[in-house]
Amino acid sequence: MPMVPEIAEYVKTHPGLDVGIHFTLTSEWKFYRWNGVLPDNQIPSLITKEGYFYPGIEPLIFAAKPDEVEKELRAQIDRAIAFGIRPTHLDNHMGSMYVRRLCLKPH
């Protein structure tokens, strides 16, 4: 996200904050979209033809390859650490880490 450097600077100047990583694999806003930390060609199963993360959990779950999910999540951790953030916890955007393909029916 564009504000990560600003947030990282805030964290550096406010030691002791409880700061985590909000794993993101979806991009649900119509006019404000994003993609991964890694280049699209390293995580093609996570990226739509428009070049962004999927707008919802269902299309993500049916398209995502587990090895690409792992690579992207590790890259998100590495990016936070590179900015000087020492995460105290992890969570995830839109519950995308709590869904299994078996729970959903393909369209």
C-alpha positions as a printed NumPy array, in Angstrom:
array([[  0.   ,   0.   ,   0.   ],
       [  1.26 ,   3.501,  -0.729],
       [  1.249,   4.582,   2.925],
       [  3.582,   1.823,   4.176],
       [  6.697,   4.048,   4.237],
       [  4.812,   6.714,   6.217],
       [  3.427,   4.154,   8.654],
       [  6.859,   2.555,   9.039],
       [  8.332,   5.941,   9.914],
       [  5.6  ,   6.482,  12.509],
       [  6.319,   3.074,  14.02 ],
       [ 10.047,   3.856,  14.23 ],
       [  9.366,   7.078,  16.124],
       [  6.855,   5.438,  18.482],
       [  8.615,   2.4  ,  19.952],
       [  6.51 ,  -0.073,  21.847],
       [  3.527,   0.03 ,  19.485],
       [  1.742,  -3.223,  18.823],
       [  2.048,  -3.396,  15.02 ],
       [  1.155,  -6.359,  12.853],
       [  1.031,  -7.349,   9.231],
       [ -2.371,  -7.301,   7.561],
       [ -1.89 ,  -9.979,   4.895],
       [ -3.621,  -8.873,   1.722],
       [ -4.555, -11.072,  -1.226],
       [ -7.732,  -9.277,  -2.363],
       [ -8.493,  -5.803,  -3.67 ],
       [-12.191,  -5.05 ,  -3.344],
       [-12.508,  -1.319,  -4.075],
       [-13.804,  -0.362,  -7.515],
       [-11.601,   2.713,  -8.074],
       [ -8.693,   2.021,  -5.714],
       [ -7.056,  -1.278,  -6.619],
       [ -3.724,  -2.877,  -5.768],
       [ -1.653,  -5.944,  -6.502],
       [  1.085,  -7.853,  -4.73 ],
       [  4.468,  -7.   ,  -3.344],
       [  5.968,  -9.449,  -5.823],
       [  5.903,  -8.796,  -9.572],
       [  2.786, -10.133, -11.292],
       [  4.771, -12.731, -13.224],
       [  5.826, -14.388,  -9.932],
       [  2.242, -14.672,  -8.629],
       [  0.061, -14.943, -11.751],
       [ -2.64 , -17.033, -10.056],
       [ -3.282, -14.167,  -7.611],
       [ -3.639, -11.441, -10.243],
       [ -6.613, -10.648, -12.498],
       [ -6.275,  -9.897, -16.202],
       [ -6.517,  -6.194, -15.227],
       [ -3.361,  -6.552, -13.108],
       [ -4.802,  -6.429,  -9.595],
       [ -5.64 ,  -8.842,  -6.793],
       [ -9.1  , -10.414,  -7.145],
       [-11.972,  -8.287,  -5.797],
       [-13.306, -11.039,  -3.545],
       [-12.458, -14.219,  -1.721],
       [-14.286, -16.683,  -3.979],
       [-12.405, -15.894,  -7.205],
       [ -9.151, -15.843,  -5.237],
       [ -9.747, -19.244,  -3.672],
       [-10.502, -20.918,  -7.   ],
       [ -7.56 , -19.315,  -8.825],
       [ -4.799, -19.16 ,  -6.199],
       [ -1.922, -21.615,  -6.241],
       [ -0.706, -22.34 ,  -2.691],
       [  2.971, -21.884,  -3.554],
       [  2.256, -18.417,  -4.984],
       [  0.211, -17.479,  -1.91 ],
       [  3.122, -18.501,   0.307],
       [  5.634, -16.525,  -1.794],
       [  3.47 , -13.396,  -1.663],
       [  2.827, -13.631,   2.079],
       [  6.525, -14.104,   2.764],
       [  7.245, -11.088,   0.542],
       [  4.768,  -9.005,   2.544],
       [  6.555,  -9.993,   5.766],
       [  9.956,  -9.253,   4.226],
       [  8.747,  -5.844,   2.982],
       [  7.516,  -4.851,   6.45 ],
       [ 10.789,  -5.929,   8.052],
       [ 12.776,  -4.069,   5.372],
       [ 10.893,  -0.904,   6.356],
       [ 11.974,  -1.453,   9.961],
       [  8.699,  -2.883,  11.26 ],
       [  9.039,  -5.763,  13.685],
       [  5.591,  -7.354,  13.546],
       [  3.962,  -8.383,  16.8  ],
       [  1.072, -10.207,  15.138],
       [ -0.468, -11.216,  11.82 ],
       [ -4.011, -10.892,  10.51 ],
       [ -5.606, -10.875,   7.086],
       [ -7.737,  -8.822,   4.768],
       [-11.354,  -9.902,   4.191],
       [-10.851, -13.232,   5.967],
       [ -9.02 , -14.564,   2.936],
       [ -6.808, -16.799,   5.063],
       [ -9.737, -18.541,   6.727],
       [-11.498, -20.006,   3.689],
       [-10.886, -23.372,   2.09 ],
       [-11.867, -24.341,  -1.413],
       [-13.961, -27.171,   0.023],
       [-16.265, -24.626,   1.669],
       [-17.221, -22.94 ,  -1.58 ],
       [-18.951, -24.045,  -4.742],
       [-17.443, -22.918,  -8.065],
       [-19.614, -20.671, -10.227]])
